[in-house]
Amino acid sequence: MRIVIFIILLLTLVACFPNNPVKMSMTANPLPNTPEVVAAGKNLFEQHCQLCHGSEGRGDGVAASSLASKPANLRQLKNKPEGLIAMRIKAGTSVMPAWKNILKEDEIWQLTRYIKTISQQEAQAGSNH
């Protein structure tokens, strides 16, 4: 019984941390969906992500072939919540480094908005064929 109480308390504490990745993954993008936010995200993408993910976000950047695992095709994230995308950018993945110490919180959300925009464009283009 003590173990159960301890686990519940631990999970409650973890959920309260402001930078909790699980909480962030369920968070809506706080930035508006405007051309300015998307353009800022595109600029960040070109500066920080294009090398691995490629100019169109397909995972085919010039550095991709030198990596152990191919970078994600960001155009296939239409059904992923923006909070999950932001959390992965912030915390990193098993193959992508964390960007939390490089990008500011707003920049992570701008980048997320751009990635979501290109994935939705991809989905719309696919449905028009």
JOCOR-V193828 format. One line per field, one symbol per residue. ss: DSSP state (H for helix, E for strand, L for the rest). burial: b if it has 24 or more other ideal C-beta (glycine too) atoms within 12 Angstrom, else e. A space follows every 50 residues. Layout:
ss = ???
burial = ???
This chain:
ss = LHHHHHHHHHHHHHHHLLLLHHHHHLLLLLLLLLHHHHHHHHHHHHHHLH HHHLLLLLLLLLLHHHLLLLLLLHHHLLLLLHHHHHHHHHHLLLLLLLLL LLLLHHHHHHHHHHHHHHHHHHHHHHHLL
burial = eeeeeeeeeeeeeeeeeeeebeebeebebebeeeeebbebbbebbeebbb ebbbebbebebeebeeeeeebbebbbbeebebbbbbbbbbbeeeebeebe eebebebbbbbbbbbbbbbbebeeeeeee
